[in-house]
Amino acid sequence: MTLLYKPSKIRSHLDPEQKERYIARPTKRIIVDQDAIGELLAMRSTVSPEDVSLVLNGLRHVMMDLLGDNHIIHLPGFGIFGTAFKSEVADTPDGITYRSVKDIKLTFRPDPWMKRKMKEFVVRKG
């Protein structure tokens, strides 16, 4: 498991000199779709890729139904999914209404197991 990085130029708006500096950014990442995940899981189990796809599609719909009903979803080993709002500010509690919510965001907090596993990744220049 190797993550590739590239040096990326940045300028901080907090730096009065606007000095160019560099940070590491991920590079050469490859998108893996549901079909590819289905194939990988099928090779590691007795489930067919089609069955994996059906379960993933079902999970997607169930998760959105639950999130839309004000639930937080905890999938052990993965993490916790929830919602957050981008909201207008008001001077009083009565000033906040459903119209104050300008955007609904999906939140994700990775499971501690996942965080530990990520520390095992190797990072090298890509």
N, CA, C and O atoms as a DFTB+ gen file, in Angstrom:
504 C
 N C O
     1  1       0.847      -1.172       0.000
     2  2       0.000       0.000       0.000
     3  2       0.891       1.233       0.000
     4  3       1.528       1.561       1.002
     5  1       0.924       1.909      -1.141
     6  2       1.782       3.078      -1.292
     7  2       0.967       4.266      -1.773
     8  3       0.220       4.165      -2.746
     9  1       1.113       5.384      -1.089
    10  2       0.487       6.639      -1.502
    11  2       1.548       7.498      -2.169
    12  3       2.658       7.634      -1.655
    13  1       1.207       8.078      -3.314
    14  2       2.142       8.922      -4.047
    15  2       1.832      10.389      -3.785
    16  3       0.674      10.782      -3.645
    17  1       2.898      11.196      -3.722
    18  2       2.713      12.634      -3.517
    19  2       3.509      13.416      -4.552
    20  3       4.405      12.889      -5.211
    21  1       3.152      14.688      -4.672
    22  2       3.936      15.611      -5.485
    23  2       4.067      16.914      -4.702
    24  3       3.156      17.279      -3.959
    25  1       5.194      17.622      -4.858
    26  2       5.319      18.934      -4.221
    27  2       4.365      19.914      -4.908
    28  3       4.266      19.940      -6.135
    29  1       3.680      20.702      -4.120
    30  2       2.710      21.652      -4.664
    31  2       2.971      23.035      -4.069
    32  3       3.096      23.194      -2.854
    33  1       3.050      24.025      -4.949
    34  2       3.352      25.391      -4.534
    35  2       2.145      26.014      -3.838
    36  3       1.010      25.859      -4.289
    37  1       2.398      26.721      -2.736
    38  2       1.334      27.451      -2.047
    39  2       1.843      28.834      -1.659
    40  3       3.047      29.078      -1.571
    41  1       0.902      29.716      -1.433
    42  2       1.188      31.029      -0.855
    43  2       0.155      31.266       0.225
    44  3      -1.043      31.096      -0.001
    45  1       0.614      31.654       1.381
    46  2      -0.304      31.910       2.487
    47  2      -0.758      33.360       2.459
    48  3       0.058      34.274       2.339
    49  1      -2.068      33.564       2.569
    50  2      -2.574      34.934       2.634
    51  2      -2.194      35.589       3.963
    52  3      -2.325      36.803       4.115
    53  1      -1.728      34.797       4.916
    54  2      -1.297      35.328       6.210
    55  2       0.151      35.801       6.183
    56  3       0.586      36.537       7.069
    57  1       0.896      35.376       5.165
    58  2       2.301      35.765       5.041
    59  2       2.385      37.102       4.316
    60  3       2.028      37.182       3.141
    61  1       2.845      38.148       4.986
    62  2       2.901      39.468       4.337
    63  2       3.830      39.497       3.122
    64  3       3.630      40.301       2.212
    65  1       4.841      38.629       3.101
    66  2       5.780      38.598       1.975
    67  2       5.264      37.761       0.808
    68  3       5.839      37.808      -0.280
    69  1       4.192      36.998       1.013
    70  2       3.644      36.109      -0.016
    71  2       4.725      35.186      -0.585
    72  3       4.769      34.922      -1.786
    73  1       5.586      34.707       0.299
    74  2       6.673      33.819      -0.086
    75  2       6.109      32.484      -0.578
    76  3       5.206      31.916       0.037
    77  1       6.654      31.992      -1.694
    78  2       6.245      30.688      -2.214
    79  2       6.823      29.594      -1.330
    80  3       8.006      29.605      -0.991
    81  1       5.965      28.651      -0.966
    82  2       6.386      27.503      -0.183
    83  2       5.769      26.270      -0.821
    84  3       4.991      26.380      -1.769
    85  1       6.111      25.104      -0.307
    86  2       5.632      23.861      -0.912
    87  2       5.070      22.921       0.151
    88  3       5.549      22.869       1.284
    89  1       4.050      22.191      -0.248
    90  2       3.479      21.142       0.589
    91  2       3.339      19.883      -0.265
    92  3       3.393      19.946      -1.494
    93  1       3.159      18.749       0.392
    94  2       2.938      17.487      -0.325
    95  2       1.447      17.331      -0.598
    96  3       0.624      17.524       0.297
    97  1       1.102      16.981      -1.841
    98  2      -0.287      16.694      -2.212
    99  2      -0.336      15.316      -2.877
   100  3       0.585      14.939      -3.601
   101  1      -1.416      14.567      -2.628
   102  2      -1.555      13.265      -3.292
   103  2      -1.580      13.426      -4.817
   104  3      -2.098      14.414      -5.337
   105  1      -1.018      12.448      -5.518
   106  2      -0.996      12.499      -6.978
   107  2      -1.224      11.107      -7.559
   108  3      -1.084      10.098      -6.867
   109  1      -1.575      11.073      -8.830
   110  2      -1.759       9.832      -9.601
   111  2      -2.741       8.869      -8.938
   112  3      -2.552       7.653      -8.968
   113  1      -3.783       9.427      -8.343
   114  2      -4.794       8.569      -7.723
   115  2      -5.709       8.009      -8.798
   116  3      -5.983       8.669      -9.800
   117  1      -6.175       6.801      -8.586
   118  2      -7.023       6.109      -9.550
   119  2      -8.392       5.896      -8.914
   120  3      -8.488       5.404      -7.790
   121  1      -9.441       6.261      -9.627
   122  2     -10.796       6.059      -9.130
   123  2     -11.163       4.588      -9.290
   124  3     -11.003       4.014     -10.367
   125  1     -11.652       3.988      -8.221
   126  2     -12.112       2.600      -8.240
   127  2     -13.623       2.637      -8.107
   128  3     -14.149       3.181      -7.135
   129  1     -14.330       2.060      -9.080
   130  2     -15.795       2.130      -9.056
   131  2     -16.406       0.907      -8.376
   132  3     -15.704      -0.012      -7.954
   133  1     -17.716       0.927      -8.286
   134  2     -18.463      -0.128      -7.602
   135  2     -18.232      -1.496      -8.237
   136  3     -18.156      -2.499      -7.527
   137  1     -18.120      -1.552      -9.560
   138  2     -17.884      -2.832     -10.236
   139  2     -16.533      -3.424      -9.842
   140  3     -16.418      -4.625      -9.597
   141  1     -15.514      -2.570      -9.786
   142  2     -14.181      -3.047      -9.405
   143  2     -14.170      -3.526      -7.957
   144  3     -13.553      -4.543      -7.641
   145  1     -14.849      -2.797      -7.082
   146  2     -14.949      -3.222      -5.682
   147  2     -15.682      -4.557      -5.594
   148  3     -15.296      -5.434      -4.822
   149  1     -16.739      -4.706      -6.388
   150  2     -17.479      -5.972      -6.421
   151  2     -16.595      -7.133      -6.828
   152  3     -16.664      -8.208      -6.231
   153  1     -15.766      -6.925      -7.837
   154  2     -14.843      -7.978      -8.290
   155  2     -13.842      -8.337      -7.191
   156  3     -13.581      -9.514      -6.944
   157  1     -13.279      -7.315      -6.531
   158  2     -12.305      -7.569      -5.471
   159  2     -12.932      -8.323      -4.301
   160  3     -12.341      -9.268      -3.780
   161  1     -14.119      -7.906      -3.891
   162  2     -14.795      -8.593      -2.788
   163  2     -15.201     -10.010      -3.177
   164  3     -15.151     -10.916      -2.346
   165  1     -15.597     -10.210      -4.421
   166  2     -15.977     -11.548      -4.887
   167  2     -14.783     -12.499      -4.832
   168  3     -14.937     -13.672      -4.492
   169  1     -13.589     -11.991      -5.167
   170  2     -12.386     -12.831      -5.118
   171  2     -12.027     -13.222      -3.684
   172  3     -11.372     -14.240      -3.464
   173  1     -12.453     -12.418      -2.711
   174  2     -12.117     -12.674      -1.307
   175  2     -13.244     -13.359      -0.540
   176  3     -13.143     -13.547       0.672
   177  1     -14.311     -13.731      -1.234
   178  2     -15.457     -14.322      -0.540
   179  2     -16.197     -15.281      -1.464
   180  3     -15.729     -15.590      -2.560
   181  1     -17.348     -15.745      -1.012
   182  2     -18.189     -16.625      -1.829
   183  2     -19.331     -15.852      -2.480
   184  3     -20.244     -16.455      -3.046
   185  1     -19.288     -14.544      -2.405
   186  2     -20.349     -13.692      -2.949
   187  2     -19.981     -13.277      -4.371
   188  3     -18.814     -13.019      -4.664
   189  1     -20.970     -13.213      -5.245
   190  2     -20.713     -12.809      -6.632
   191  2     -20.596     -11.284      -6.715
   192  3     -21.113     -10.576      -5.851
   193  1     -19.921     -10.777      -7.751
   194  2     -19.837      -9.327      -7.938
   195  2     -21.221      -8.676      -8.048
   196  3     -21.424      -7.555      -7.581
   197  1     -22.161      -9.381      -8.663
   198  2     -23.515      -8.845      -8.809
   199  2     -24.196      -8.695      -7.450
   200  3     -24.889      -7.709      -7.201
   201  1     -23.994      -9.687      -6.568
   202  2     -24.571      -9.611      -5.225
   203  2     -23.974      -8.445      -4.438
   204  3     -24.687      -7.736      -3.728
   205  1     -22.666      -8.255      -4.569
   206  2     -22.011      -7.127      -3.897
   207  2     -22.616      -5.822      -4.389
   208  3     -22.903      -4.930      -3.591
   209  1     -22.810      -5.705      -5.690
   210  2     -23.390      -4.492      -6.269
   211  2     -24.793      -4.234      -5.731
   212  3     -25.137      -3.097      -5.406
   213  1     -25.599      -5.282      -5.637
   214  2     -26.953      -5.136      -5.091
   215  2     -26.926      -4.653      -3.646
   216  3     -27.704      -3.781      -3.260
   217  1     -26.027      -5.223      -2.853
   218  2     -25.930      -4.823      -1.445
   219  2     -25.449      -3.378      -1.331
   220  3     -25.985      -2.614      -0.529
   221  1     -24.450      -2.995      -2.120
   222  2     -23.953      -1.617      -2.067
   223  2     -25.028      -0.620      -2.494
   224  3     -25.163       0.443      -1.889
   225  1     -25.791      -0.958      -3.531
   226  2     -26.891      -0.080      -3.951
   227  2     -27.941       0.031      -2.855
   228  3     -28.445       1.119      -2.574
   229  1     -28.266      -1.099      -2.239
   230  2     -29.236      -1.077      -1.145
   231  2     -28.734      -0.259       0.034
   232  3     -29.489       0.513       0.625
   233  1     -27.456      -0.427       0.377
   234  2     -26.859       0.324       1.479
   235  2     -26.926       1.825       1.211
   236  3     -27.243       2.610       2.105
   237  1     -26.629       2.210      -0.008
   238  2     -26.667       3.631      -0.381
   239  2     -28.053       4.211      -0.137
   240  3     -28.180       5.291       0.440
   241  1     -29.082       3.510      -0.569
   242  2     -30.456       4.008      -0.406
   243  2     -30.883       4.018       1.063
   244  3     -31.499       4.976       1.529
   245  1     -30.553       2.952       1.785
   246  2     -30.913       2.886       3.208
   247  2     -30.206       3.998       3.991
   248  3     -30.809       4.636       4.854
   249  1     -28.929       4.222       3.685
   250  2     -28.198       5.280       4.388
   251  2     -28.829       6.644       4.157
   252  3     -28.970       7.425       5.097
   253  1     -29.211       6.941       2.920
   254  2     -29.817       8.246       2.644
   255  2     -31.167       8.376       3.329
   256  3     -31.511       9.454       3.813
   257  1     -31.941       7.291       3.378
   258  2     -33.221       7.323       4.098
   259  2     -32.986       7.610       5.578
   260  3     -33.677       8.441       6.168
   261  1     -32.017       6.928       6.176
   262  2     -31.731       7.122       7.597
   263  2     -31.198       8.524       7.881
   264  3     -31.628       9.171       8.836
   265  1     -30.268       8.992       7.058
   266  2     -29.743      10.348       7.248
   267  2     -30.853      11.383       7.102
   268  3     -30.894      12.364       7.844
   269  1     -31.753      11.162       6.145
   270  2     -32.875      12.071       5.931
   271  2     -33.893      12.046       7.054
   272  3     -34.702      12.964       7.185
   273  1     -33.857      10.986       7.874
   274  2     -34.736      10.891       9.045
   275  2     -34.002      11.264      10.329
   276  3     -34.413      10.874      11.422
   277  1     -32.910      12.023      10.192
   278  2     -32.185      12.597      11.335
   279  2     -31.393      11.566      12.137
   280  3     -31.178      11.749      13.336
   281  1     -30.953      10.476      11.484
   282  2     -30.136       9.472      12.161
   283  2     -28.656       9.732      11.896
   284  3     -28.284      10.363      10.906
   285  1     -27.834       9.235      12.793
   286  2     -26.394       9.146      12.595
   287  2     -26.113       7.668      12.349
   288  3     -26.652       6.810      13.048
   289  1     -25.272       7.366      11.362
   290  2     -25.014       5.976      10.986
   291  2     -23.605       5.586      11.413
   292  3     -22.628       6.220      11.012
   293  1     -23.505       4.536      12.231
   294  2     -22.213       4.023      12.661
   295  2     -21.985       2.663      12.015
   296  3     -22.701       1.703      12.299
   297  1     -20.995       2.591      11.155
   298  2     -20.593       1.325      10.541
   299  2     -19.237       0.950      11.134
   300  3     -18.213       1.483      10.709
   301  1     -19.215       0.031      12.119
   302  2     -17.951      -0.338      12.751
   303  2     -16.902      -0.735      11.707
   304  3     -17.188      -1.465      10.758
   305  1     -15.701      -0.241      11.909
   306  2     -14.618      -0.490      10.961
   307  2     -14.539       0.566       9.873
   308  3     -13.468       0.788       9.307
   309  1     -15.645       1.218       9.573
   310  2     -15.665       2.298       8.584
   311  2     -15.657       3.647       9.284
   312  3     -14.719       4.430       9.135
   313  1     -16.713       3.913      10.051
   314  2     -16.805       5.187      10.737
   315  2     -18.240       5.614      10.941
   316  3     -19.168       4.809      10.874
   317  1     -18.400       6.901      11.193
   318  2     -19.707       7.467      11.507
   319  2     -20.078       8.494      10.442
   320  3     -19.311       9.410      10.147
   321  1     -21.266       8.323       9.874
   322  2     -21.801       9.247       8.882
   323  2     -22.900      10.072       9.533
   324  3     -23.682       9.558      10.334
   325  1     -22.957      11.336       9.192
   326  2     -24.003      12.207       9.722
   327  2     -24.220      13.385       8.797
   328  3     -23.712      13.413       7.676
   329  1     -24.969      14.347       9.271
   330  2     -25.238      15.550       8.497
   331  2     -24.818      16.779       9.287
   332  3     -24.753      16.752      10.516
   333  1     -24.538      17.844       8.572
   334  2     -24.234      19.152       9.156
   335  2     -24.868      20.198       8.254
   336  3     -25.160      19.934       7.088
   337  1     -25.076      21.381       8.803
   338  2     -25.697      22.465       8.038
   339  2     -24.718      23.606       7.812
   340  3     -23.849      23.875       8.641
   341  1     -24.875      24.266       6.683
   342  2     -24.318      25.593       6.485
   343  2     -25.509      26.514       6.718
   344  3     -26.515      26.426       6.013
   345  1     -25.397      27.392       7.700
   346  2     -26.559      28.151       8.141
   347  2     -26.256      29.640       8.238
   348  3     -25.123      30.049       8.491
   349  1     -27.287      30.430       8.032
   350  2     -27.179      31.860       8.297
   351  2     -27.089      32.073       9.804
   352  3     -27.493      31.212      10.586
   353  1     -26.562      33.212      10.201
   354  2     -26.435      33.570      11.604
   355  2     -27.571      34.504      11.979
   356  3     -27.972      35.354      11.184
   357  1     -28.092      34.348      13.196
   358  2     -29.139      35.241      13.702
   359  2     -28.755      35.713      15.098
   360  3     -27.949      35.080      15.781
   361  1     -29.333      36.819      15.508
   362  2     -29.041      37.376      16.831
   363  2     -29.809      36.685      17.950
   364  3     -29.409      36.761      19.112
   365  1     -30.905      36.011      17.614
   366  2     -31.725      35.340      18.627
   367  2     -32.090      33.945      18.140
   368  3     -32.062      33.684      16.938
   369  1     -32.435      33.040      19.063
   370  2     -32.867      31.701      18.643
   371  2     -34.092      31.748      17.732
   372  3     -34.219      30.934      16.816
   373  1     -34.989      32.696      17.980
   374  2     -36.189      32.811      17.146
   375  2     -35.867      33.246      15.720
   376  3     -36.685      33.083      14.814
   377  1     -34.684      33.794      15.529
   378  2     -34.273      34.219      14.195
   379  2     -33.841      33.068      13.306
   380  3     -33.615      33.257      12.111
   381  1     -33.723      31.885      13.875
   382  2     -33.324      30.702      13.108
   383  2     -34.568      29.910      12.721
   384  3     -35.347      29.494      13.579
   385  1     -34.744      29.706      11.412
   386  2     -35.850      28.910      10.884
   387  2     -35.278      27.925       9.868
   388  3     -34.071      27.898       9.628
   389  1     -36.144      27.126       9.280
   390  2     -35.670      26.189       8.253
   391  2     -35.062      26.938       7.072
   392  3     -34.220      26.391       6.360
   393  1     -35.475      28.171       6.861
   394  2     -34.900      28.971       5.764
   395  2     -33.466      29.403       6.061
   396  3     -32.733      29.797       5.154
   397  1     -33.072      29.331       7.314
   398  2     -31.701      29.691       7.689
   399  2     -30.694      28.670       7.173
   400  3     -29.521      28.991       6.983
   401  1     -31.149      27.446       6.947
   402  2     -30.268      26.381       6.457
   403  2     -30.043      26.588       4.963
   404  3     -30.974      26.497       4.163
   405  1     -28.795      26.867       4.603
   406  2     -28.453      27.148       3.205
   407  2     -27.870      25.945       2.479
   408  3     -27.886      25.893       1.249
   409  1     -27.361      24.989       3.225
   410  2     -26.786      23.800       2.597
   411  2     -26.765      22.670       3.625
   412  3     -26.596      22.910       4.821
   413  1     -26.935      21.454       3.155
   414  2     -26.828      20.270       4.003
   415  2     -25.588      19.513       3.549
   416  3     -25.426      19.210       2.366
   417  1     -24.722      19.215       4.499
   418  2     -23.468      18.544       4.181
   419  2     -23.436      17.152       4.801
   420  3     -24.017      16.916       5.860
   421  1     -22.757      16.250       4.134
   422  2     -22.531      14.907       4.658
   423  2     -21.230      14.932       5.455
   424  3     -20.210      15.418       4.965
   425  1     -21.260      14.415       6.672
   426  2     -20.049      14.344       7.487
   427  2     -19.625      12.890       7.635
   428  3     -20.454      11.980       7.606
   429  1     -18.333      12.687       7.795
   430  2     -17.787      11.345       7.989
   431  2     -16.633      11.433       8.976
   432  3     -15.710      12.227       8.799
   433  1     -16.693      10.618      10.005
   434  2     -15.596      10.489      10.964
   435  2     -15.091       9.058      10.881
   436  3     -15.805       8.130      11.262
   437  1     -13.872       8.865      10.390
   438  2     -13.360       7.508      10.233
   439  2     -13.256       6.777      11.567
   440  3     -12.991       7.377      12.609
   441  1     -13.471       5.479      11.506
   442  2     -13.336       4.617      12.671
   443  2     -11.873       4.607      13.127
   444  3     -10.972       4.693      12.293
   445  1     -11.625       4.503      14.433
   446  2     -10.236       4.440      14.915
   447  2      -9.423       3.325      14.249
   448  3      -8.229       3.496      14.003
   449  1     -10.061       2.186      13.955
   450  2      -9.352       1.102      13.272
   451  2      -8.833       1.579      11.919
   452  3      -7.695       1.295      11.546
   453  1      -9.682       2.309      11.185
   454  2      -9.293       2.806       9.870
   455  2      -8.132       3.798       9.995
   456  3      -7.208       3.780       9.182
   457  1      -8.182       4.649      10.998
   458  2      -7.092       5.611      11.217
   459  2      -5.779       4.888      11.513
   460  3      -4.722       5.274      11.016
   461  1      -5.858       3.834      12.330
   462  2      -4.642       3.060      12.641
   463  2      -4.082       2.395      11.386
   464  3      -2.871       2.404      11.167
   465  1      -4.953       1.822      10.566
   466  2      -4.502       1.145       9.342
   467  2      -3.830       2.124       8.378
   468  3      -2.870       1.765       7.696
   469  1      -4.334       3.356       8.323
   470  2      -3.748       4.349       7.411
   471  2      -2.314       4.701       7.794
   472  3      -1.521       5.093       6.939
   473  1      -1.981       4.563       9.067
   474  2      -0.612       4.845       9.510
   475  2       0.376       3.819       8.965
   476  3       1.586       4.044       8.996
   477  1      -0.132       2.699       8.470
   478  2       0.723       1.658       7.896
   479  2       1.060       1.929       6.426
   480  3       1.933       1.266       5.866
   481  1       0.381       2.892       5.795
   482  2       0.630       3.191       4.388
   483  2       2.039       3.750       4.212
   484  3       2.566       4.440       5.084
   485  1       2.627       3.439       3.080
   486  2       3.929       3.982       2.702
   487  2       3.676       5.190       1.810
   488  3       2.789       5.161       0.957
   489  1       4.456       6.254       2.004
   490  2       4.320       7.460       1.188
   491  2       5.630       7.662       0.435
   492  3       6.711       7.623       1.022
   493  1       5.515       7.880      -0.883
   494  2       6.720       8.167      -1.671
   495  2       6.373       9.137      -2.794
   496  3       5.209       9.299      -3.158
   497  1       7.397       9.771      -3.331
   498  2       7.207      10.756      -4.395
   499  2       6.747      10.061      -5.662
   500  3       7.303       9.037      -6.058
   501  1       5.709      10.635      -6.307
   502  2       5.132      10.011      -7.498
   503  2       5.562      10.609      -8.787
   504  3       5.135      10.158      -9.850
